[in-house]
Amino acid sequence: MNAGDLPGQEAARLPAEVRAAIVAQASREEAGEPGTAERSRVMTGGAKGGRKANSEGERPSEEEPPRVLETDKQGGEDLWQCCKAERGVWSRGMLEALERGVKGGKWFSLIDKVYSEKTLAAGWEKVKSNAGACGVDGITIERFEKQAKERLLAVKEQIEGGDYHPQLIKRVWIDKPGSTEKRPLGIPTVGDRVVQSALRSVIEPIFEREFAPQSYGFRPGRGCKDALRRVDELLKSGHVHVVDIDIKGYFDSIPHDRLMKLVEKRVADSRVLGMIEGFLKAGVMEGMKNWEPENGTPQGGVISPLLANIYLDPLDWLMVGSGLEMVRYADDMVVLCRDGEKARGALETIREWMGQAALTLHPEKTRVVEMTELGRHFDFLGYRFWRTRRGGIKRLVRPKSKKKLRATIKPKTRRTNGESMEAIVAKLKPVLRGWYGYFKHAHADVLKEMDGWVRGRLRGILRKRRGGRGRGRGMDHHRWRNRYFDTLGLFSLEAAQAREQTSLQQGAKC
């Protein structure tokens, strides 16, 4: 397949030399030069080939000009998609410099891109679409929107004049599903979230092209399902000795000085660096108390995921150089090996790196799992991978994820609920559909179990209305059969999976 035949998401994963050719071709077209009459076939190894070519764990040098290969014509839109950049924020000239490599590997004069009206407007649109709570100033999304133009102009003038300073971050604690522990969440003000979004859109492409292929969390064109698919591929190919890694309080433990040194390797604009450091050191308000954090980047900040990826990127490349298959989504990661000795060695390597990076592995949650043994399992991104009696590995849903769904549904299905059954079912439909959208690759038994639990809750309501007590049981299953809830429009997880599998099978036969 030629590069021009690839969709935007796949084109974005091409090696640097191919993307450089796209940039060169787009520049020729812009200058009015005719395109290449014949398409040359460029033999590349894709993502896997890139890993093999880079087996020593070394990144391509930015000082070396990339070889220009003949490739398919690309439209202007694909150019920005390949570089994971936004139109209006990154110009064509900047994209060419990104592929060509800048002097010293560092970028200067970026602050004007941050306070650009287009960049701030794009940042505001993202913040508005994500909604979210207000910060310490009490200004909500709705209130900000009423004077958005004036507020964005004021922010632009503050940044341009060097007078911008982030406000305090509101600290709240949210429950961890299936645990008595709570997770700290930092909520910047809406205005600060807009600035963080603008800043991220400016610096993200610089670091994105450097990130290792096994990093999937909070990256353009990548997500949880890609990471899960990769884990599934490795397990099926014999990588059944798994190192399950858990970093204790990662987001709150990142050392500011070490993180800034990593950022400074690619960004030399002192004002941009000052903004990033300002967000890291922004005071935290919890109740009536406030303090300045010494470490960490707050969960809830728009720029925090990018900074977290930057800090763990050296670990990613260490694994590549060691020939180890790691799949990482933010601070959730697993290393999959073909033999147990290599897995134990990988754990020691990671433990040593974590010590040097001033991070701590969770002593109870970090372990080596031998998936060759019956009943052994590990959890990753909400799924539970379980070794069966027949030697296969079944994909289940981890108990915490099921408990979270039950916690969401219970308030909507109390036995004292006075709404009609049709209204209750209508409220459950988007919850169940959304849950299925993520967990549809789980084993059918799990979906069947959750369906039965939901119908049991609904039967309990009907039983109460007939003067009975407790959950639906016994004759209630005959009185209100499954098909009764189907006629009400209740979304069935098991049925949805069966329909999708049938559709795939029929499509494969065509």
TORDRENDO-999269 format. One record per residue (C-alpha): x, y, z; residue in three letters; residue number from 1. Coordinates in steps of 0.05 Angstrom, whole numbers. Example, Ala and Ser with C-alpha at 12.3 -4.5 7.8 and 13.67 -1.06 7.14 Angstrom:
<doses>
{u 246 v -90 w 156 res Ala n 1} .
{u 273 v -21 w 143 res Ser n 2} .
</doses>
This chain:
<doses>
{u 0 v 0 w 0 res Met n 1} .
{u 26 v 69 w -18 res Asn n 2} .
{u 29 v 126 w 32 res Ala n 3} .
{u -24 v 163 w -7 res Gly n 4} .
{u -73 v 106 w 2 res Asp n 5} .
{u -69 v 109 w 78 res Leu n 6} .
{u -122 v 144 w 120 res Pro n 7} .
{u -99 v 203 w 163 res Gly n 8} .
{u -90 v 162 w 227 res Gln n 9} .
{u -46 v 109 w 193 res Glu n 10} .
{u -6 v 162 w 154 res Ala n 11} .
{u 10 v 194 w 221 res Ala n 12} .
{u 47 v 131 w 241 res Arg n 13} .
{u 94 v 131 w 181 res Leu n 14} .
{u 170 v 133 w 194 res Pro n 15} .
{u 203 v 202 w 195 res Ala n 16} .
{u 235 v 193 w 126 res Glu n 17} .
{u 168 v 179 w 93 res Val n 18} .
{u 135 v 238 w 128 res Arg n 19} .
{u 193 v 281 w 105 res Ala n 20} .
{u 178 v 261 w 33 res Ala n 21} .
{u 105 v 282 w 44 res Ile n 22} .
{u 128 v 350 w 68 res Val n 23} .
{u 175 v 358 w 8 res Ala n 24} .
{u 120 v 337 w -41 res Gln n 25} .
{u 70 v 386 w -10 res Ala n 26} .
{u 121 v 442 w -15 res Ser n 27} .
{u 133 v 427 w -89 res Arg n 28} .
{u 58 v 428 w -103 res Glu n 29} .
{u 51 v 494 w -65 res Glu n 30} .
{u 106 v 524 w -108 res Ala n 31} .
{u 69 v 503 w -171 res Gly n 32} .
{u 117 v 447 w -192 res Glu n 33} .
{u 85 v 386 w -225 res Pro n 34} .
{u 78 v 323 w -183 res Gly n 35} .
{u 115 v 259 w -198 res Thr n 36} .
{u 85 v 222 w -256 res Ala n 37} .
{u 101 v 153 w -231 res Glu n 38} .
{u 91 v 130 w -160 res Arg n 39} .
{u 151 v 96 w -129 res Ser n 40} .
{u 139 v 39 w -82 res Arg n 41} .
{u 171 v 54 w -14 res Val n 42} .
{u 184 v -9 w 25 res Met n 43} .
{u 174 v 5 w 99 res Thr n 44} .
{u 163 v -40 w 159 res Gly n 45} .
{u 107 v 2 w 189 res Gly n 46} .
{u 106 v 6 w 265 res Ala n 47} .
{u 140 v -61 w 273 res Lys n 48} .
{u 192 v -46 w 221 res Gly n 49} .
{u 207 v 20 w 256 res Gly n 50} .
{u 219 v -18 w 321 res Arg n 51} .
{u 266 v -67 w 286 res Lys n 52} .
{u 305 v -13 w 251 res Ala n 53} .
{u 313 v 22 w 318 res Asn n 54} .
{u 331 v -41 w 357 res Ser n 55} .
{u 388 v -6 w 392 res Glu n 56} .
{u 338 v 42 w 424 res Gly n 57} .
{u 370 v 104 w 391 res Glu n 58} .
{u 327 v 159 w 362 res Arg n 59} .
{u 339 v 188 w 293 res Pro n 60} .
{u 387 v 247 w 298 res Ser n 61} .
{u 355 v 314 w 284 res Glu n 62} .
{u 421 v 339 w 257 res Glu n 63} .
{u 418 v 291 w 198 res Glu n 64} .
{u 375 v 314 w 140 res Pro n 65} .
{u 324 v 260 w 123 res Pro n 66} .
{u 328 v 224 w 57 res Arg n 67} .
{u 274 v 249 w 10 res Val n 68} .
{u 236 v 190 w -19 res Leu n 69} .
{u 188 v 191 w -77 res Glu n 70} .
{u 120 v 176 w -51 res Thr n 71} .
{u 47 v 189 w -66 res Asp n 72} .
{u 19 v 258 w -71 res Lys n 73} .
{u -12 v 283 w -7 res Gln n 74} .
{u -62 v 339 w 2 res Gly n 75} .
{u -47 v 397 w 48 res Gly n 76} .
{u -92 v 370 w 102 res Glu n 77} .
{u -52 v 305 w 108 res Asp n 78} .
{u 11 v 345 w 121 res Leu n 79} .
{u -15 v 370 w 187 res Trp n 80} .
{u -44 v 302 w 205 res Gln n 81} .
{u 22 v 268 w 194 res Cys n 82} .
{u 57 v 315 w 241 res Cys n 83} .
{u 1 v 313 w 293 res Lys n 84} .
{u -5 v 389 w 288 res Ala n 85} .
{u -63 v 436 w 284 res Glu n 86} .
{u -77 v 482 w 226 res Arg n 87} .
{u -74 v 554 w 247 res Gly n 88} .
{u -24 v 538 w 302 res Val n 89} .
{u 32 v 505 w 263 res Trp n 90} .
{u 50 v 536 w 195 res Ser n 91} .
{u 77 v 497 w 135 res Arg n 92} .
{u 146 v 526 w 147 res Gly n 93} .
{u 146 v 502 w 219 res Met n 94} .
{u 125 v 432 w 196 res Leu n 95} .
{u 182 v 430 w 146 res Glu n 96} .
{u 230 v 451 w 201 res Ala n 97} .
{u 201 v 397 w 247 res Leu n 98} .
{u 217 v 343 w 196 res Glu n 99} .
{u 283 v 373 w 174 res Arg n 100} .
{u 308 v 384 w 245 res Gly n 101} .
{u 323 v 451 w 277 res Val n 102} .
{u 392 v 476 w 298 res Lys n 103} .
{u 414 v 444 w 363 res Gly n 104} .
{u 348 v 405 w 366 res Gly n 105} .
{u 316 v 463 w 404 res Lys n 106} .
{u 258 v 508 w 387 res Trp n 107} .
{u 260 v 583 w 399 res Phe n 108} .
{u 207 v 638 w 392 res Ser n 109} .
{u 145 v 597 w 408 res Leu n 110} .
{u 110 v 645 w 455 res Ile n 111} .
{u 78 v 685 w 398 res Asp n 112} .
{u 44 v 620 w 375 res Lys n 113} .
{u 16 v 610 w 445 res Val n 114} .
{u -18 v 679 w 451 res Tyr n 115} .
{u -41 v 679 w 379 res Ser n 116} .
{u -116 v 693 w 375 res Glu n 117} .
{u -127 v 631 w 333 res Lys n 118} .
{u -90 v 587 w 382 res Thr n 119} .
{u -127 v 614 w 443 res Leu n 120} .
{u -194 v 608 w 406 res Ala n 121} .
{u -179 v 536 w 389 res Ala n 122} .
{u -159 v 523 w 461 res Gly n 123} .
{u -224 v 553 w 486 res Trp n 124} .
{u -265 v 509 w 439 res Glu n 125} .
{u -231 v 447 w 467 res Lys n 126} .
{u -242 v 468 w 539 res Val n 127} .
{u -315 v 483 w 525 res Lys n 128} .
{u -327 v 416 w 491 res Ser n 129} .
{u -295 v 379 w 550 res Asn n 130} .
{u -339 v 418 w 600 res Ala n 131} .
{u -314 v 406 w 670 res Gly n 132} .
{u -321 v 442 w 737 res Ala n 133} .
{u -301 v 512 w 754 res Cys n 134} .
{u -236 v 530 w 790 res Gly n 135} .
{u -222 v 572 w 851 res Val n 136} .
{u -250 v 635 w 818 res Asp n 137} .
{u -319 v 604 w 811 res Gly n 138} .
{u -324 v 620 w 737 res Ile n 139} .
{u -361 v 564 w 701 res Thr n 140} .
{u -357 v 545 w 627 res Ile n 141} .
{u -425 v 579 w 616 res Glu n 142} .
{u -403 v 643 w 650 res Arg n 143} .
{u -337 v 645 w 613 res Phe n 144} .
{u -373 v 635 w 547 res Glu n 145} .
{u -416 v 698 w 557 res Lys n 146} .
{u -354 v 741 w 553 res Gln n 147} .
{u -307 v 693 w 516 res Ala n 148} .
{u -280 v 745 w 466 res Lys n 149} .
{u -264 v 796 w 520 res Glu n 150} .
{u -233 v 743 w 566 res Arg n 151} .
{u -190 v 713 w 511 res Leu n 152} .
{u -166 v 782 w 490 res Leu n 153} .
{u -147 v 797 w 562 res Ala n 154} .
{u -108 v 731 w 567 res Val n 155} .
{u -73 v 747 w 501 res Lys n 156} .
{u -50 v 815 w 527 res Glu n 157} .
{u -27 v 785 w 593 res Gln n 158} .
{u 16 v 732 w 559 res Ile n 159} .
{u 43 v 780 w 507 res Glu n 160} .
{u 61 v 830 w 560 res Gly n 161} .
{u 93 v 778 w 606 res Gly n 162} .
{u 41 v 790 w 660 res Asp n 163} .
{u 5 v 723 w 658 res Tyr n 164} .
{u 6 v 682 w 722 res His n 165} .
{u -37 v 619 w 734 res Pro n 166} .
{u -86 v 621 w 791 res Gln n 167} .
{u -90 v 571 w 848 res Leu n 168} .
{u -112 v 500 w 831 res Ile n 169} .
{u -173 v 473 w 867 res Lys n 170} .
{u -159 v 406 w 900 res Arg n 171} .
{u -216 v 355 w 903 res Val n 172} .
{u -215 v 281 w 920 res Trp n 173} .
{u -253 v 229 w 879 res Ile n 174} .
{u -267 v 157 w 897 res Asp n 175} .
{u -227 v 101 w 867 res Lys n 176} .
{u -274 v 46 w 842 res Pro n 177} .
{u -271 v -16 w 885 res Gly n 178} .
{u -225 v 17 w 937 res Ser n 179} .
{u -230 v 58 w 1000 res Thr n 180} .
{u -174 v 102 w 974 res Glu n 181} .
{u -187 v 169 w 940 res Lys n 182} .
{u -152 v 200 w 881 res Arg n 183} .
{u -130 v 274 w 884 res Pro n 184} .
{u -155 v 317 w 826 res Leu n 185} .
{u -130 v 387 w 811 res Gly n 186} .
{u -178 v 433 w 776 res Ile n 187} .
{u -148 v 496 w 744 res Pro n 188} .
{u -193 v 555 w 728 res Thr n 189} .
{u -227 v 555 w 660 res Val n 190} .
{u -181 v 611 w 637 res Gly n 191} .
{u -119 v 572 w 657 res Asp n 192} .
{u -145 v 510 w 622 res Arg n 193} .
{u -152 v 551 w 558 res Val n 194} .
{u -80 v 574 w 564 res Val n 195} .
{u -56 v 504 w 579 res Gln n 196} .
{u -93 v 478 w 518 res Ser n 197} .
{u -62 v 531 w 474 res Ala n 198} .
{u 7 v 516 w 502 res Leu n 199} .
{u -2 v 442 w 491 res Arg n 200} .
{u -22 v 450 w 419 res Ser n 201} .
{u 42 v 490 w 406 res Val n 202} .
{u 93 v 444 w 439 res Ile n 203} .
{u 59 v 375 w 431 res Glu n 204} .
{u 82 v 362 w 358 res Pro n 205} .
{u 154 v 375 w 379 res Ile n 206} .
{u 153 v 319 w 430 res Phe n 207} .
{u 103 v 274 w 394 res Glu n 208} .
{u 151 v 257 w 338 res Arg n 209} .
{u 202 v 235 w 391 res Glu n 210} .
{u 156 v 189 w 431 res Phe n 211} .
{u 167 v 114 w 428 res Ala n 212} .
{u 116 v 71 w 392 res Pro n 213} .
{u 95 v 32 w 454 res Gln n 214} .
{u 66 v 94 w 487 res Ser n 215} .
{u -9 v 100 w 476 res Tyr n 216} .
{u -37 v 145 w 530 res Gly n 217} .
{u -63 v 215 w 514 res Phe n 218} .
{u -31 v 218 w 445 res Arg n 219} .
{u -63 v 241 w 380 res Pro n 220} .
{u -91 v 184 w 340 res Gly n 221} .
{u -79 v 133 w 395 res Arg n 222} .
{u -121 v 106 w 452 res Gly n 223} .
{u -139 v 51 w 500 res Cys n 224} .
{u -163 v 3 w 447 res Lys n 225} .
{u -98 v 8 w 409 res Asp n 226} .
{u -59 v -10 w 473 res Ala n 227} .
{u -106 v -68 w 488 res Leu n 228} .
{u -100 v -94 w 417 res Arg n 229} .
{u -24 v -93 w 423 res Arg n 230} .
{u -26 v -131 w 489 res Val n 231} .
{u -72 v -182 w 457 res Asp n 232} .
{u -25 v -191 w 398 res Glu n 233} .
{u 35 v -202 w 443 res Leu n 234} .
{u -1 v -253 w 487 res Leu n 235} .
{u -22 v -292 w 426 res Lys n 236} .
{u 49 v -291 w 399 res Ser n 237} .
{u 76 v -325 w 461 res Gly n 238} .
{u 95 v -266 w 506 res His n 239} .
{u 61 v -297 w 566 res Val n 240} .
{u 108 v -275 w 622 res His n 241} .
{u 80 v -207 w 642 res Val n 242} .
{u 111 v -153 w 685 res Val n 243} .
{u 53 v -114 w 715 res Asp n 244} .
{u 79 v -44 w 733 res Ile n 245} .
{u 45 v 4 w 781 res Asp n 246} .
{u 78 v 71 w 799 res Ile n 247} .
{u 57 v 96 w 867 res Lys n 248} .
{u 25 v 165 w 861 res Gly n 249} .
{u 59 v 179 w 795 res Tyr n 250} .
{u 26 v 246 w 776 res Phe n 251} .
{u 40 v 274 w 846 res Asp n 252} .
{u 113 v 248 w 847 res Ser n 253} .
{u 144 v 276 w 784 res Ile n 254} .
{u 204 v 319 w 804 res Pro n 255} .
{u 196 v 389 w 774 res His n 256} .
{u 271 v 401 w 762 res Asp n 257} .
{u 282 v 336 w 725 res Arg n 258} .
{u 219 v 344 w 683 res Leu n 259} .
{u 239 v 415 w 663 res Met n 260} .
{u 308 v 390 w 641 res Lys n 261} .
{u 273 v 341 w 594 res Leu n 262} .
{u 229 v 397 w 566 res Val n 263} .
{u 289 v 442 w 557 res Glu n 264} .
{u 322 v 391 w 511 res Lys n 265} .
{u 272 v 411 w 457 res Arg n 266} .
{u 244 v 479 w 478 res Val n 267} .
{u 290 v 539 w 489 res Ala n 268} .
{u 238 v 595 w 491 res Asp n 269} .
{u 248 v 622 w 562 res Ser n 270} .
{u 177 v 650 w 566 res Arg n 271} .
{u 146 v 584 w 546 res Val n 272} .
{u 190 v 548 w 596 res Leu n 273} .
{u 169 v 598 w 649 res Gly n 274} .
{u 95 v 584 w 634 res Met n 275} .
{u 105 v 509 w 640 res Ile n 276} .
{u 142 v 517 w 706 res Glu n 277} .
{u 88 v 565 w 729 res Gly n 278} .
{u 34 v 512 w 718 res Phe n 279} .
{u 76 v 461 w 755 res Leu n 280} .
{u 87 v 505 w 815 res Lys n 281} .
{u 17 v 536 w 816 res Ala n 282} .
{u -10 v 537 w 887 res Gly n 283} .
{u -61 v 486 w 909 res Val n 284} .
{u -123 v 505 w 948 res Met n 285} .
{u -159 v 453 w 989 res Glu n 286} .
{u -215 v 480 w 1033 res Gly n 287} .
{u -186 v 541 w 1069 res Met n 288} .
{u -114 v 519 w 1061 res Lys n 289} .
{u -66 v 529 w 1003 res Asn n 290} .
{u 6 v 509 w 990 res Trp n 291} .
{u 57 v 505 w 933 res Glu n 292} .
{u 72 v 434 w 910 res Pro n 293} .
{u 145 v 412 w 907 res Glu n 294} .
{u 133 v 354 w 859 res Asn n 295} .
{u 80 v 330 w 811 res Gly n 296} .
{u 35 v 355 w 756 res Thr n 297} .
{u -39 v 358 w 776 res Pro n 298} .
{u -87 v 307 w 747 res Gln n 299} .
{u -141 v 351 w 716 res Gly n 300} .
{u -93 v 399 w 683 res Gly n 301} .
{u -97 v 400 w 606 res Val n 302} .
{u -21 v 398 w 598 res Ile n 303} .
{u -8 v 346 w 652 res Ser n 304} .
{u -15 v 283 w 607 res Pro n 305} .
{u 36 v 310 w 558 res Leu n 306} .
{u 86 v 327 w 613 res Leu n 307} .
{u 75 v 258 w 644 res Ala n 308} .
{u 91 v 225 w 577 res Asn n 309} .
{u 153 v 267 w 570 res Ile n 310} .
{u 179 v 244 w 637 res Tyr n 311} .
{u 168 v 170 w 622 res Leu n 312} .
{u 194 v 174 w 551 res Asp n 313} .
{u 266 v 155 w 570 res Pro n 314} .
{u 238 v 91 w 602 res Leu n 315} .
{u 202 v 75 w 537 res Asp n 316} .
{u 266 v 80 w 497 res Trp n 317} .
{u 304 v 41 w 550 res Leu n 318} .
{u 256 v -16 w 538 res Met n 319} .
{u 264 v -10 w 463 res Val n 320} .
{u 340 v -12 w 470 res Gly n 321} .
{u 334 v -74 w 515 res Ser n 322} .
{u 291 v -110 w 463 res Gly n 323} .
{u 232 v -113 w 511 res Leu n 324} .
{u 159 v -107 w 490 res Glu n 325} .
{u 125 v -55 w 534 res Met n 326} .
{u 55 v -27 w 526 res Val n 327} .
{u 44 v 38 w 565 res Arg n 328} .
{u -17 v 81 w 574 res Tyr n 329} .
{u 4 v 141 w 616 res Ala n 330} .
{u 28 v 110 w 682 res Asp n 331} .
{u -8 v 43 w 669 res Asp n 332} .
{u 42 v -5 w 636 res Met n 333} .
{u 59 v -78 w 625 res Val n 334} .
{u 121 v -111 w 596 res Val n 335} .
{u 109 v -177 w 560 res Leu n 336} .
{u 165 v -228 w 551 res Cys n 337} .
{u 173 v -298 w 522 res Arg n 338} .
{u 207 v -327 w 584 res Asp n 339} .
{u 204 v -316 w 658 res Gly n 340} .
{u 278 v -300 w 668 res Glu n 341} .
{u 274 v -243 w 619 res Lys n 342} .
{u 211 v -217 w 654 res Ala n 343} .
{u 246 v -216 w 721 res Arg n 344} .
{u 305 v -181 w 691 res Gly n 345} .
{u 259 v -129 w 661 res Ala n 346} .
{u 228 v -116 w 729 res Leu n 347} .
{u 297 v -103 w 759 res Glu n 348} .
{u 315 v -57 w 702 res Thr n 349} .
{u 251 v -17 w 712 res Ile n 350} .
{u 260 v -16 w 787 res Arg n 351} .
{u 330 v 13 w 779 res Glu n 352} .
{u 306 v 65 w 730 res Trp n 353} .
{u 249 v 86 w 776 res Met n 354} .
{u 298 v 96 w 833 res Gly n 355} .
{u 341 v 142 w 790 res Gln n 356} .
{u 278 v 180 w 767 res Ala n 357} .
{u 256 v 191 w 840 res Ala n 358} .
{u 194 v 148 w 829 res Leu n 359} .
{u 169 v 89 w 871 res Thr n 360} .
{u 138 v 24 w 847 res Leu n 361} .
{u 77 v 1 w 886 res His n 362} .
{u 103 v -58 w 927 res Pro n 363} .
{u 38 v -98 w 924 res Glu n 364} .
{u 13 v -82 w 854 res Lys n 365} .
{u 79 v -90 w 817 res Thr n 366} .
{u 93 v -163 w 801 res Arg n 367} .
{u 112 v -215 w 749 res Val n 368} .
{u 53 v -256 w 725 res Val n 369} .
{u 65 v -324 w 694 res Glu n 370} .
{u 7 v -329 w 646 res Met n 371} .
{u 26 v -402 w 632 res Thr n 372} .
{u -7 v -423 w 698 res Glu n 373} .
{u -81 v -437 w 705 res Leu n 374} .
{u -120 v -380 w 737 res Gly n 375} .
{u -65 v -328 w 733 res Arg n 376} .
{u -87 v -260 w 711 res His n 377} .
{u -68 v -186 w 705 res Phe n 378} .
{u -110 v -124 w 697 res Asp n 379} .
{u -97 v -71 w 644 res Phe n 380} .
{u -140 v -11 w 625 res Leu n 381} .
{u -204 v -39 w 656 res Gly n 382} .
{u -197 v -109 w 627 res Tyr n 383} .
{u -174 v -172 w 662 res Arg n 384} .
{u -133 v -222 w 621 res Phe n 385} .
{u -146 v -291 w 650 res Trp n 386} .
{u -111 v -358 w 636 res Arg n 387} .
{u -163 v -412 w 622 res Thr n 388} .
{u -160 v -488 w 632 res Arg n 389} .
{u -152 v -499 w 558 res Arg n 390} .
{u -89 v -457 w 555 res Gly n 391} .
{u -122 v -396 w 524 res Gly n 392} .
{u -126 v -326 w 552 res Ile n 393} .
{u -196 v -299 w 563 res Lys n 394} .
{u -210 v -225 w 565 res Arg n 395} .
{u -255 v -208 w 623 res Leu n 396} .
{u -274 v -143 w 658 res Val n 397} .
{u -237 v -127 w 722 res Arg n 398} .
{u -281 v -126 w 784 res Pro n 399} .
{u -270 v -52 w 796 res Lys n 400} .
{u -298 v -35 w 728 res Ser n 401} .
{u -360 v -77 w 740 res Lys n 402} .
{u -369 v -46 w 809 res Lys n 403} .
{u -365 v 24 w 778 res Lys n 404} .
{u -421 v 7 w 729 res Leu n 405} .
{u -464 v -20 w 786 res Arg n 406} .
{u -451 v 43 w 826 res Ala n 407} .
{u -476 v 85 w 767 res Thr n 408} .
{u -538 v 43 w 755 res Ile n 409} .
{u -561 v 33 w 828 res Lys n 410} .
{u -586 v 105 w 839 res Pro n 411} .
{u -627 v 101 w 775 res Lys n 412} .
{u -660 v 35 w 795 res Thr n 413} .
{u -680 v 43 w 867 res Arg n 414} .
{u -742 v 2 w 885 res Arg n 415} .
{u -776 v 65 w 909 res Thr n 416} .
{u -767 v 97 w 840 res Asn n 417} .
{u -832 v 131 w 821 res Gly n 418} .
{u -818 v 137 w 746 res Glu n 419} .
{u -849 v 93 w 694 res Ser n 420} .
{u -809 v 32 w 673 res Met n 421} .
{u -802 v 62 w 603 res Glu n 422} .
{u -770 v 125 w 632 res Ala n 423} .
{u -722 v 84 w 676 res Ile n 424} .
{u -701 v 41 w 616 res Val n 425} .
{u -690 v 104 w 575 res Ala n 426} .
{u -642 v 131 w 627 res Lys n 427} .
{u -604 v 66 w 630 res Leu n 428} .
{u -595 v 61 w 555 res Lys n 429} .
{u -538 v 112 w 545 res Pro n 430} .
{u -502 v 85 w 607 res Val n 431} .
{u -503 v 13 w 582 res Leu n 432} .
{u -488 v 33 w 510 res Arg n 433} .
{u -427 v 72 w 532 res Gly n 434} .
{u -402 v 16 w 577 res Trp n 435} .
{u -411 v -34 w 520 res Tyr n 436} .
{u -373 v 12 w 472 res Gly n 437} .
{u -310 v 2 w 514 res Tyr n 438} .
{u -320 v -69 w 541 res Phe n 439} .
{u -351 v -102 w 479 res Lys n 440} .
{u -289 v -145 w 470 res His n 441} .
{u -299 v -178 w 538 res Ala n 442} .
{u -321 v -251 w 541 res His n 443} .
{u -395 v -261 w 529 res Ala n 444} .
{u -405 v -291 w 599 res Asp n 445} .
{u -387 v -224 w 630 res Val n 446} .
{u -437 v -186 w 588 res Leu n 447} .
{u -490 v -239 w 603 res Lys n 448} .
{u -476 v -231 w 678 res Glu n 449} .
{u -484 v -155 w 676 res Met n 450} .
{u -548 v -161 w 635 res Asp n 451} .
{u -578 v -207 w 687 res Gly n 452} .
{u -559 v -160 w 743 res Trp n 453} .
{u -592 v -101 w 709 res Val n 454} .
{u -656 v -139 w 695 res Arg n 455} .
{u -655 v -163 w 768 res Gly n 456} .
{u -655 v -90 w 791 res Arg n 457} .
{u -714 v -75 w 745 res Leu n 458} .
{u -753 v -136 w 769 res Arg n 459} .
{u -741 v -111 w 841 res Gly n 460} .
{u -777 v -46 w 823 res Ile n 461} .
{u -836 v -84 w 792 res Leu n 462} .
{u -838 v -132 w 851 res Arg n 463} .
{u -841 v -73 w 900 res Lys n 464} .
{u -899 v -43 w 861 res Arg n 465} .
{u -938 v -108 w 870 res Arg n 466} .
{u -927 v -105 w 945 res Gly n 467} .
{u -868 v -154 w 947 res Gly n 468} .
{u -801 v -145 w 982 res Arg n 469} .
{u -729 v -154 w 962 res Gly n 470} .
{u -699 v -165 w 893 res Arg n 471} .
{u -735 v -199 w 837 res Gly n 472} .
{u -732 v -275 w 843 res Arg n 473} .
{u -771 v -339 w 834 res Gly n 474} .
{u -835 v -328 w 795 res Met n 475} .
{u -814 v -257 w 779 res Asp n 476} .
{u -769 v -285 w 724 res His n 477} .
{u -831 v -317 w 692 res His n 478} .
{u -876 v -258 w 705 res Arg n 479} .
{u -828 v -209 w 672 res Trp n 480} .
{u -787 v -248 w 622 res Arg n 481} .
{u -726 v -222 w 586 res Asn n 482} .
{u -767 v -207 w 524 res Arg n 483} .
{u -811 v -160 w 566 res Tyr n 484} .
{u -751 v -115 w 578 res Phe n 485} .
{u -732 v -121 w 504 res Asp n 486} .
{u -800 v -92 w 485 res Thr n 487} .
{u -786 v -33 w 532 res Leu n 488} .
{u -721 v -19 w 494 res Gly n 489} .
{u -672 v -42 w 548 res Leu n 490} .
{u -602 v -44 w 518 res Phe n 491} .
{u -574 v -115 w 522 res Ser n 492} .
{u -498 v -121 w 525 res Leu n 493} .
{u -499 v -194 w 505 res Glu n 494} .
{u -547 v -183 w 447 res Ala n 495} .
{u -506 v -123 w 422 res Ala n 496} .
{u -443 v -165 w 420 res Gln n 497} .
{u -479 v -222 w 384 res Ala n 498} .
{u -506 v -174 w 331 res Arg n 499} .
{u -437 v -144 w 320 res Glu n 500} .
{u -403 v -211 w 313 res Gln n 501} .
{u -457 v -235 w 264 res Thr n 502} .
{u -448 v -172 w 223 res Ser n 503} .
{u -372 v -182 w 221 res Leu n 504} .
{u -380 v -255 w 200 res Gln n 505} .
{u -429 v -236 w 144 res Gln n 506} .
{u -383 v -181 w 121 res Gly n 507} .
{u -324 v -230 w 118 res Ala n 508} .
{u -365 v -276 w 73 res Lys n 509} .
{u -381 v -221 w 23 res Cys n 510} .
</doses>
